């Protein structure tokens, strides 16, 4: 029997870094910090759906909490003269207080732009979900997305996998489309992986995307 491992966790400490980074954090508050980070990430992912967010990372110090939002549409989140970013920061403060977690004296929200959205698995998965939710034929959505991704110079391989009641069929099924190569067992292979859901009237369609962007060697790191 094979053991399926998440491509991101498979490469942690080799070519990937943790999405939550704590510096000199209080060990006694480990449970609280972990629960706070997970709840915050889940809340922001729901709130910022449609803004093409690729990752939400947190950095904790003794008196500081920094939230990094990586998105392909930073202008939509920041808003006119930074109003959107200020509103988001206030909402985060209220959310942390509402869960009765301890709020650090300094809270910073950084919004970073994703330079190449077509080579980012999370954004590509959201693009597929958007197409399916607009009732476009799923095979056309898959093919167009794969062609768009492969047009990028960085990308050497892509795989899109759909599961559920595709096309509104009575019975759920699986559909897969692949172009190029995806070496999942090579640790230095820069494979980006993401899961997404397309919410339809007849149920949820699961989406998985793998994108292979070449190999990372020590010198390049």
C-alpha positions as CSV (number, residue, x, y, z in Angstrom):
1,X,0.0,0.0,0.0
2,X,1.3,3.4,-0.9
3,X,1.4,6.3,1.7
4,X,0.1,9.5,0.2
5,X,2.0,12.5,1.7
6,X,1.1,16.1,1.3
7,X,3.7,17.6,-1.2
8,X,4.2,20.7,1.1
9,X,4.9,18.8,4.4
10,X,7.0,16.3,2.5
11,X,9.5,19.0,1.7
12,X,9.4,20.9,5.1
13,X,12.9,21.8,6.2
14,X,14.4,20.9,2.8
15,X,13.0,23.5,0.3
16,X,9.9,24.7,2.2
17,X,9.5,26.7,5.4
18,X,6.7,26.6,8.0
19,X,3.7,28.8,7.5
20,X,3.7,29.7,11.2
21,X,7.0,31.0,12.6
22,X,7.4,31.7,16.3
23,X,10.4,33.5,17.8
24,X,11.0,33.3,21.6
25,X,7.3,32.4,22.2
26,X,6.1,31.4,25.6
27,X,6.0,27.5,25.8
28,X,3.1,27.6,28.2
29,X,0.9,29.3,25.6
30,X,1.7,26.8,22.8
31,X,-1.9,25.5,22.7
32,X,-3.4,29.0,22.6
33,X,-1.0,30.2,19.9
34,X,-1.6,27.2,17.7
35,X,-5.4,27.4,18.0
36,X,-5.2,31.2,17.4
37,X,-3.1,30.7,14.2
38,X,-5.3,28.0,12.8
39,X,-8.6,29.8,13.6
40,X,-7.2,33.1,12.1
41,X,-6.0,31.4,8.9
42,X,-9.3,29.6,8.5
43,X,-11.3,32.9,9.0
44,X,-9.1,34.9,6.6
45,X,-9.3,32.2,3.9
46,X,-13.2,32.3,4.1
47,X,-13.3,36.1,4.2
48,X,-10.8,36.7,1.4
49,X,-12.2,34.1,-1.0
50,X,-12.3,35.5,-4.5
51,X,-9.2,37.8,-3.8
52,X,-6.9,35.1,-5.2
53,X,-5.0,34.6,-1.9
54,X,-2.2,32.0,-2.3
55,X,-1.0,31.8,1.4
56,X,-1.5,33.3,4.8
57,X,1.6,33.2,7.0
58,X,2.1,34.2,10.7
59,X,5.2,35.3,12.5
60,X,5.1,35.6,16.3
61,X,7.5,37.4,18.6
62,X,7.2,38.0,22.4
63,X,5.3,41.2,21.8
64,X,4.6,41.1,18.1
65,X,2.3,39.3,15.7
66,X,2.8,39.7,12.0
67,X,0.3,38.4,9.5
68,X,1.5,38.0,5.8
69,X,-1.2,37.7,3.2
70,X,0.2,36.7,-0.3
71,X,-2.3,37.6,-3.0
72,X,-2.5,38.2,-6.8
73,X,-4.9,41.1,-6.2
74,X,-3.3,43.3,-3.5
75,X,-5.0,46.4,-4.6
76,X,-8.5,44.9,-3.9
77,X,-7.5,44.1,-0.3
78,X,-5.5,47.3,0.4
79,X,-8.3,49.5,-1.0
80,X,-8.3,53.2,-1.6
81,X,-5.4,54.9,0.3
82,X,-5.1,51.8,2.6
83,X,-8.7,51.8,3.9
84,X,-9.2,48.1,3.2
85,X,-6.0,47.1,5.0
86,X,-7.0,49.2,8.1
87,X,-10.5,47.7,8.2
88,X,-9.0,44.1,7.9
89,X,-6.6,44.8,10.8
90,X,-9.5,46.0,13.0
91,X,-11.5,42.9,12.1
92,X,-8.5,40.6,13.0
93,X,-8.2,42.4,16.4
94,X,-12.0,41.9,17.0
95,X,-11.8,38.2,15.9
96,X,-8.8,37.5,18.3
97,X,-10.6,39.2,21.1
98,X,-13.8,37.4,20.3
99,X,-12.1,34.0,20.7
100,X,-10.6,35.3,24.0
101,X,-7.0,34.8,23.0
102,X,-4.3,37.2,24.3
103,X,-3.6,40.0,21.8
104,X,0.0,41.1,21.4
105,X,0.9,44.8,21.9
106,X,1.9,45.1,18.2
107,X,-0.2,43.6,15.4
108,X,1.0,44.1,11.8
109,X,-0.8,43.0,8.6
110,X,1.5,42.8,5.5
111,X,0.0,42.3,2.0
112,X,2.4,40.9,-0.5
113,X,1.9,40.6,-4.2
114,X,2.3,37.2,-6.0
115,X,4.3,38.1,-9.1
116,X,3.4,35.0,-11.2
117,X,-0.2,33.9,-10.3
118,X,-0.3,31.2,-13.1
119,X,2.6,29.3,-11.4
120,X,0.9,29.3,-8.0
121,X,-1.2,26.2,-7.2
122,X,-3.6,27.9,-4.7
123,X,-4.5,30.7,-7.2
124,X,-4.8,28.2,-10.1
125,X,-7.2,26.1,-8.0
126,X,-9.3,29.1,-7.2
127,X,-9.4,30.0,-11.0
128,X,-10.7,26.4,-11.7
129,X,-13.3,26.8,-8.9
130,X,-14.5,30.2,-10.3
131,X,-14.9,28.6,-13.8
132,X,-16.9,25.6,-12.5
133,X,-19.1,27.9,-10.2
134,X,-19.9,29.9,-13.3
135,X,-21.4,26.7,-14.8
136,X,-18.7,26.5,-17.6
137,X,-18.0,22.9,-18.9
138,X,-15.5,21.4,-16.5
139,X,-13.3,19.8,-19.2
140,X,-13.0,23.1,-21.0
141,X,-12.1,24.8,-17.7
142,X,-9.4,22.2,-17.0
143,X,-7.9,22.4,-20.5
144,X,-7.9,26.2,-20.6
145,X,-6.3,26.4,-17.1
146,X,-3.6,23.9,-17.9
147,X,-2.7,25.7,-21.2
148,X,-2.5,29.0,-19.3
149,X,-0.3,27.5,-16.6
150,X,2.0,25.8,-19.1
151,X,2.5,29.1,-21.0
152,X,4.5,30.2,-18.0
153,X,8.3,29.7,-18.4
154,X,8.8,28.6,-14.8
155,X,6.3,25.7,-15.1
156,X,7.5,22.3,-16.2
157,X,4.4,20.2,-15.3
158,X,0.9,20.6,-14.1
159,X,-1.9,18.2,-13.0
160,X,-5.5,19.1,-12.2
161,X,-7.8,16.6,-10.5
162,X,-11.6,17.0,-10.0
163,X,-14.0,14.9,-8.0
164,X,-17.7,15.1,-7.3
165,X,-20.9,15.4,-9.3
166,X,-19.2,16.8,-12.4
167,X,-21.6,18.4,-14.8
168,X,-24.5,17.9,-12.4
169,X,-24.4,14.1,-12.9
170,X,-26.3,11.8,-10.5
171,X,-23.2,9.9,-9.6
172,X,-19.9,11.4,-8.4
173,X,-16.8,10.6,-10.5
174,X,-13.2,11.6,-10.9
175,X,-11.5,13.5,-13.8
176,X,-7.8,14.2,-14.2
177,X,-5.8,16.1,-16.7
178,X,-2.0,16.3,-16.8
179,X,0.7,18.0,-18.9
180,X,4.5,17.8,-18.4
181,X,5.9,15.9,-15.5
182,X,5.4,15.9,-11.7
183,X,8.2,14.1,-9.8
184,X,6.5,13.7,-6.4
185,X,9.2,11.6,-4.8
186,X,12.1,14.1,-5.5
187,X,12.7,16.2,-2.4
188,X,14.4,19.1,-4.3
189,X,11.5,19.2,-6.9
190,X,9.7,22.5,-6.3
191,X,6.1,21.2,-6.4
192,X,3.3,23.5,-5.4
193,X,0.1,21.8,-4.3
194,X,-3.4,23.1,-3.3
195,X,-6.9,22.0,-2.6
196,X,-10.0,24.0,-3.3
197,X,-13.8,23.4,-3.3
198,X,-16.3,24.6,-5.9
199,X,-19.7,25.1,-4.2
200,X,-22.5,24.1,-6.5
201,X,-26.3,23.8,-5.9
202,X,-26.1,20.0,-6.1
203,X,-23.1,19.7,-3.8
204,X,-19.3,20.4,-3.6
205,X,-16.7,19.6,-6.2
206,X,-13.2,18.9,-4.9
207,X,-10.2,20.4,-6.8
208,X,-6.6,19.5,-6.5
209,X,-3.7,21.2,-8.4
210,X,-0.1,20.2,-8.6
211,X,2.4,22.5,-10.3
212,X,6.1,21.6,-10.9
213,X,8.5,24.5,-11.2
214,X,11.8,22.8,-11.6
215,X,14.4,21.8,-9.1
216,X,15.9,23.9,-6.2
217,X,19.6,23.4,-5.5
218,X,21.6,24.6,-2.5
219,X,23.3,27.4,-4.5
220,X,20.0,28.8,-5.7
221,X,18.5,28.8,-2.2
